C-alpha cells in the first residue's frame, strides 16, 4: 500500500513539473536573447521605466495629487517618449 502512495506522489510531482515548466521557458528565452545585446536591453528597460512613469502619473491623478492641467502635458510627453523608444527598439531588432 505504501508503495502505491509513493508511486502516486512521484507521478504527481512529475506531472506538476511538466505543467509548470512551460510557464518559465519564454522568460528564459527572451533573457537569453538579450544577454549579448546591451543597447537593446537598455532601450527595453527605458521603455519599462517610461510606461511605469505613465502609470504612476495616472495614479497620482486618480488620487487627486495632480490636476488635469498637469496631467495632460505630462501624459503627452511620456506617450511621445514611449513612442520614440518603441521605434528605436524596432530599429534595433526588438519586438
C-alpha positions in Angstrom: 0.0 0.0 0.0 2.8 2.5 0.9 4.5 1.7 -2.4 1.4 2.9 -4.3 1.3 6.1 -2.4 4.9 6.8 -3.1 4.4 6.0 -6.8 1.4 8.3 -7.0 3.3 11.1 -5.3 6.2 10.7 -7.7 3.8 10.7 -10.7 2.1 13.8 -9.3 5.4 15.6 -8.8 6.5 14.8 -12.4 3.1 15.9 -13.8 3.3 19.2 -11.8 6.8 19.8 -13.1 5.7 19.2 -16.7 2.8 21.5 -16.3 4.7 24.4 -14.7 7.9 24.2 -16.9 6.4 25.9 -20.0 5.4 28.9 -17.9 9.1 29.8 -17.2 10.6 29.0 -20.6 9.5 32.1 -22.5 11.0 34.4 -19.9 14.3 32.5 -20.0 14.5 32.5 -23.8 13.9 36.3 -24.0 16.5 36.9 -21.4 18.9 34.7 -23.2 18.3 36.6 -26.5 19.2 39.9 -24.8 22.3 38.8 -22.9 24.6 39.9 -25.7 22.6 42.9 -26.7 23.2 45.6 -24.1 21.8 48.6 -26.2 18.5 46.7 -26.8 18.3 45.8 -23.2 18.8 49.4 -22.2 16.1 50.5 -24.6 13.6 47.9 -23.2 14.5 49.0 -19.6 13.9 52.6 -20.5 10.6 51.7 -22.1 9.5 49.9 -18.9 10.5 53.0 -16.8 8.6 55.3 -19.1 5.5 53.1 -19.0 5.8 52.9 -15.2 6.0 56.7 -15.0 2.9 57.0 -17.1 1.1 54.5 -14.8 2.2 56.5 -11.7 1.1 59.7 -13.3 -2.4 58.2 -13.9 -2.4 57.0 -10.3 -1.4 60.5 -9.0 -4.3 62.0 -11.0 -6.8 59.4 -9.7 -5.7 60.1 -6.1 -6.1 63.9 -6.6 -2.4 64.6 -6.2 -2.3 66.4 -9.6 -5.0 68.2 -11.6 -6.0 67.7 -15.2 -4.0 70.8 -16.2 -0.8 69.0 -15.1 -1.9 65.5 -16.3 -2.3 66.2 -20.0 1.1 67.8 -20.8 2.9 65.1 -18.7 0.9 62.3 -20.3 1.6 63.7 -23.8 5.4 63.9 -23.1 5.5 60.4 -21.7 3.5 58.9 -24.5 5.8 60.7 -27.0 8.8 59.3 -25.3 7.4 55.8 -25.2 6.6 56.1 -29.0 10.2 57.1 -29.7 11.5 54.2 -27.6 9.3 51.7 -29.4 10.6 52.9 -32.8 14.2 52.7 -31.6 13.6 49.2 -30.2 12.2 48.1 -33.6 15.2 49.6 -35.4 17.4 47.6 -33.1 15.7 44.3 -33.8 13.4 44.2 -30.8 9.8 43.4 -30.6 
